[in-house]
């Protein structure tokens, strides 16, 4: 439980950074997906795609969005 709390604090701190870049956003999205917070994970994946469309991180974000669904209620299980 302590590790989960520590991880959540770390993610919150990282997410508050103003210019984390695509790697930072993608890492936070992965964490949110693992925590089953799919609406927030989708939001972050979409942000990566919109802000950094030609990066490897955007490619991965698109793949994760396809895997977890676009939020229409037909989401697939999270797969890290």
C-alpha positions as CSV (number, residue, x, y, z in Angstrom):
1,X,0.0,0.0,0.0
2,X,2.9,2.4,0.8
3,X,4.3,1.8,-2.7
4,X,1.0,2.7,-4.3
5,X,0.7,5.9,-2.3
6,X,4.3,6.8,-3.2
7,X,3.6,6.1,-6.9
8,X,0.5,8.2,-6.8
9,X,2.4,11.1,-5.2
10,X,5.1,10.8,-7.8
11,X,2.6,10.8,-10.7
12,X,0.8,13.8,-9.2
13,X,4.1,15.7,-9.0
14,X,5.1,14.7,-12.5
15,X,1.7,15.6,-13.9
16,X,1.9,19.1,-12.3
17,X,5.1,19.9,-14.3
18,X,4.2,22.4,-17.0
19,X,6.4,21.0,-19.7
20,X,6.8,17.3,-19.2
21,X,6.9,16.5,-22.9
22,X,5.6,13.4,-24.6
23,X,7.5,10.9,-22.5
24,X,6.1,12.4,-19.3
25,X,2.6,12.4,-20.5
26,X,2.8,8.9,-21.8
27,X,4.2,7.6,-18.6
28,X,1.4,9.3,-16.6
29,X,-1.2,7.8,-19.0
30,X,0.3,4.3,-18.5
31,X,0.0,4.7,-14.8
32,X,-3.6,5.9,-15.0
33,X,-4.4,2.9,-17.2
34,X,-2.8,0.5,-14.7
35,X,-4.9,2.1,-12.0
36,X,-8.0,1.5,-14.1
37,X,-8.6,5.2,-14.4
38,X,-9.4,4.8,-18.1
39,X,-11.1,8.2,-18.7
40,X,-8.0,10.0,-17.5
41,X,-5.7,7.6,-19.3
42,X,-7.6,8.3,-22.5
43,X,-7.4,12.1,-22.0
44,X,-3.7,11.9,-21.5
45,X,-3.1,9.6,-24.5
46,X,-5.2,12.0,-26.6
47,X,-3.1,14.9,-25.4
48,X,0.1,13.1,-26.4
49,X,-1.3,12.5,-29.9
50,X,-2.6,16.0,-30.3
51,X,0.5,17.8,-29.0
52,X,3.2,15.5,-30.3
53,X,1.7,13.7,-33.3
54,X,5.0,12.7,-35.0
55,X,6.7,11.1,-32.0
56,X,7.1,7.5,-31.0
57,X,5.1,8.3,-27.9
58,X,2.1,9.4,-30.1
59,X,2.4,6.1,-31.9
60,X,2.2,4.2,-28.6
61,X,-0.6,6.5,-27.4
62,X,-2.7,5.7,-30.5
63,X,-2.1,2.0,-30.0
64,X,-3.2,2.2,-26.3
65,X,-6.3,4.2,-27.3
66,X,-7.2,1.4,-29.8
67,X,-6.6,-1.2,-27.1
68,X,-8.6,0.4,-24.3
69,X,-11.3,1.9,-26.5
70,X,-12.3,5.5,-27.2
71,X,-14.6,5.7,-24.2
72,X,-17.8,4.4,-25.8
73,X,-18.3,1.9,-23.0
74,X,-16.6,-0.9,-25.0
75,X,-13.2,-0.6,-23.5
76,X,-10.9,-3.5,-23.5
77,X,-9.0,-4.6,-20.4
78,X,-5.8,-2.7,-19.7
79,X,-2.7,-4.3,-21.1
80,X,0.6,-2.6,-20.1
